[in-house]
């Protein structure tokens, strides 16, 4: 096989994911309703309770809804990564991925292609959310809308790779809801998405430490800084490190000869 075959395979997987997203309007709506509920209700309720001081990348005091917007962008990517993994559980058993997994294409390439397809969808959803958030006076610099694109791609790849790792553990769709509850909500709440980490440090050093090693924290901070034309080198390095680890674990988990798929086949 040559590069043309790989390109056609990648284009087909991306096209299928895009068509699925367009046809499943409930998925599109839920991806936007969830962060908008947090923005409209949660931010309004805590507007005067959780004041945000001047912290990087902000140069002045900001409303609370402005602070949580980057975390909500990361939330979109986190949930999209998990939903993409949910479809992977189905496709692996009876969908298109079942056929692709036995094709001549390397397993790592198929997983990366699936990951890229999910990220493409999540980036579109993120920009739609930013357009709607404009009505809440969340208006970063115009250049920030361009600068945030690499951050969204990198964060989306990392969170999507985490979803692939989780999907390699799951045998049935019924088990996915429990895994999501034990992963998504702890990651979201023990991060800087809803409150600055210096406030967490004052309340609980243990939770602060967990927040510091939480990949979702660094995905949020990478997006936050990029929205305001700043580059957070530490968060970028951490996100890249987690991305490499998660992709390696996903490839191992889906390896029929060595990973979790081999254990599953042996058990059956």
C-alpha positions in Angstrom: 0.0 0.0 0.0 1.1 3.5 -0.8 0.4 7.0 0.6 -2.7 7.3 -1.6 -4.3 4.3 0.0 -3.6 5.7 3.5 -5.0 9.1 2.4 -8.2 7.5 1.1 -8.7 5.5 4.3 -8.2 8.6 6.4 -10.5 10.7 4.3 -13.2 7.9 4.5 -13.0 7.7 8.3 -13.2 11.5 8.7 -16.1 11.7 6.2 -18.0 9.0 8.0 -17.5 10.7 11.4 -18.7 14.0 9.9 -21.8 12.5 8.4 -22.6 10.7 11.6 -22.3 14.0 13.5 -24.5 15.8 10.9 -27.2 13.1 10.9 -27.3 12.7 14.7 -28.7 16.1 15.5 -29.2 15.0 19.1 -25.4 14.6 19.5 -24.9 18.1 17.9 -27.4 19.7 20.2 -26.2 18.0 23.4 -22.7 19.0 22.7 -23.7 22.7 22.8 -26.5 22.5 25.4 -24.3 21.1 28.1 -21.7 23.9 28.2 -24.4 26.5 27.5 -26.3 25.4 30.6 -23.1 25.8 32.7 -22.5 29.2 31.1 -26.1 30.5 31.5 -27.0 29.1 34.9 -23.9 28.1 36.8 -22.0 31.2 35.9 -24.9 33.4 36.7 -25.4 31.8 40.1 -21.7 32.2 41.0 -21.1 35.5 39.3 -20.7 37.4 42.5 -19.6 34.5 44.7 -16.5 33.4 42.9 -14.8 36.5 41.9 -11.6 36.0 39.8 -8.6 38.1 40.6 -6.0 39.2 38.0 -4.2 36.0 37.0 -2.4 35.1 33.7 -3.3 35.3 30.9 -5.8 38.0 32.0 -4.5 41.6 32.6 -7.5 42.8 34.5 -10.4 41.5 36.6 -12.8 39.4 34.6 -16.4 38.2 35.0 -16.7 34.6 36.1 -18.3 33.5 32.8 -15.2 34.7 30.9 -13.1 32.6 33.2 -15.0 29.4 32.8 -15.3 29.7 29.0 -12.0 27.9 28.2 -13.0 25.1 30.5 -16.3 24.7 28.7 -14.4 24.5 25.4 -12.3 21.7 26.9 -15.5 20.1 28.2 -16.9 20.0 24.7 -13.8 18.2 23.6 -13.8 15.8 26.5 -17.4 14.8 26.0 -16.9 14.5 22.2 -13.9 12.2 22.9 -16.0 10.0 25.1 -18.8 9.9 22.6 -16.4 9.0 19.8 -15.1 6.2 22.0 -18.7 5.1 22.6 -19.1 4.8 18.9 -15.8 2.9 18.7 -17.3 0.2 21.1 -20.2 -0.3 18.7 -18.2 -0.1 15.5 -15.6 -2.5 16.9 -18.3 -5.2 17.4 -20.6 -4.7 14.5 -19.8 -1.5 12.6 -17.3 -0.3 10.1 -14.3 -0.5 12.4 -14.8 -4.3 12.7 -14.0 -4.5 9.0 -11.2 -2.0 9.1 -9.5 -3.8 12.0 -8.9 -6.8 9.8 -7.8 -4.8 6.8 -4.1 -4.5 5.8 -3.9 -1.1 7.4 -1.8 -1.0 10.6 -3.9 -0.9 13.8 -2.1 2.3 15.0 -3.1 4.1 11.8 -6.7 3.2 12.1 -6.8 4.4 15.7 -5.1 7.7 14.8 -7.4 8.2 11.9 -10.4 7.7 14.2 -8.9 10.1 16.6 -8.3 12.8 14.0 -11.9 12.4 12.7 -13.2 13.0 16.3 -11.0 16.0 16.8 -12.2 17.6 13.5 -15.8 17.3 14.8 -14.9 18.7 18.2 -13.1 21.7 16.8 -16.1 22.7 14.8 -18.3 22.3 17.9 -15.9 24.5 19.9 -16.0 27.3 17.3 -19.8 27.2 17.2 -19.8 27.5 21.0 -17.5 30.4 20.9 -19.8 32.2 18.4 -22.8 31.7 20.8 -20.7 32.7 23.8 -20.2 36.1 22.1 -23.7 37.0 23.3 -22.4 36.6 26.9 -19.7 39.2 26.2 -17.1 36.5 26.0 -15.0 38.3 23.4 -11.3 37.4 23.3 -9.1 39.2 20.8 -9.9 38.4 17.2 -6.4 36.9 16.8 -7.2 34.6 19.7 -9.8 32.8 17.6 -6.9 31.8 15.3 -4.3 31.2 17.9 -6.6 28.8 19.8 -6.9 26.4 16.9 -3.7 24.5 17.5 -4.5 24.4 21.2 -8.0 22.9 20.5 -6.4 20.3 18.1 -3.8 19.3 20.6 -6.2 19.2 23.6 -8.7 17.3 21.5 -6.2 14.7 20.4 -5.1 14.1 24.0 -8.7 13.8 25.4 -9.8 11.7 22.4 -6.8 9.4 22.9 -7.9 9.0 26.5 -11.4 7.9 25.3 -9.8 5.3 23.0 -7.9 3.9 26.0 -11.1 3.6 27.9 -13.0 2.0 25.0 -10.3 -0.7 24.9 -11.4 -1.8 28.4 -15.1 -1.9 27.6 -16.8 -5.0 26.3 -20.4 -3.8 26.3 -22.1 -0.4 25.7 -24.0 -0.8 29.0 -20.7 -0.4 30.9 -19.8 2.9 29.2 -22.0 5.1 31.3 -20.3 4.1 34.5 -16.8 4.6 33.1 -17.8 8.0 31.9 -19.1 9.0 35.4 -15.9 7.8 37.0 -13.7 9.6 34.5 -15.4 12.7 33.2 -16.8 14.3 36.3 -13.7 13.8 38.5 -11.5 15.2 35.7 -13.8 18.2 35.2 -14.2 19.1 38.9 -10.6 18.5 39.9 -9.3 21.0 37.3 -9.0 24.7 36.7 -12.0 24.8 34.5 -14.4 26.2 37.2 -12.0 27.9 39.6 -8.4 29.1 39.8 -6.1 26.6 41.3 -4.8 29.1 43.9 -8.3 28.9 45.5 -8.1 25.1 45.5 -4.7 25.2 47.1 -6.1 27.3 50.0 -8.9 24.9 50.6 -7.2 21.5 50.1 -3.5 20.8 49.2 -4.5 17.2 48.2 -7.1 18.3 45.6 -4.7 21.0 44.4 -2.1 18.3 43.8 -4.6 16.1 41.9 -5.6 19.1 39.9 -2.0 19.8 39.0 -1.5 16.3 37.5 -4.9 16.2 35.9 -4.6 16.3 32.1 -7.8 18.2 31.8 -6.4 21.1 33.8 -3.5 21.5 31.3 -5.9 21.1 28.3 -8.0 23.9 29.8 -5.0 26.2 30.5 -3.5 25.6 27.1 -6.8 26.8 25.5 -7.2 29.6 28.0 -3.8 31.1 27.2 -4.1 30.6 23.5 -7.4 32.5 23.4 -5.5 35.5 24.6 -2.5 35.1 22.4 -0.3 33.6 25.0 1.5 30.3 25.0 1.6 28.1 28.1 4.7 26.0 27.5 4.2 23.8 30.6 0.6 22.9 29.7 1.7 22.2 26.1 4.4 19.8 27.3 2.1 18.1 29.7 -0.6 17.7 27.1 1.9 16.3 24.6 3.2 13.9 27.2 -0.2 12.6 28.1 -1.1 12.3 24.3 1.9 10.1 23.7 1.1 7.9 26.7 -2.6 7.6 25.8 -2.0 6.8 22.2 0.6 4.1 23.1 -1.9 2.6 25.6 -4.7 2.6 23.0 -2.5 0.9 20.4 -1.5 -1.7 23.0 -5.0 -2.1 24.2 -6.3 -2.7 20.6 -3.4 -5.0 19.7 -5.1 -8.5 19.1 -1.8 -10.2 20.0 -0.7 -8.4 23.1 -3.2 -6.0 24.5 -6.6 -6.2 26.1 -8.2 -7.5 22.9 -6.0 -10.6 23.2 -7.1 -11.1 26.8 -10.7 -10.7 25.8 -10.3 -13.2 22.9 -8.7 -15.7 25.4 -11.5 -15.2 27.9 -14.1 -16.0 25.2 
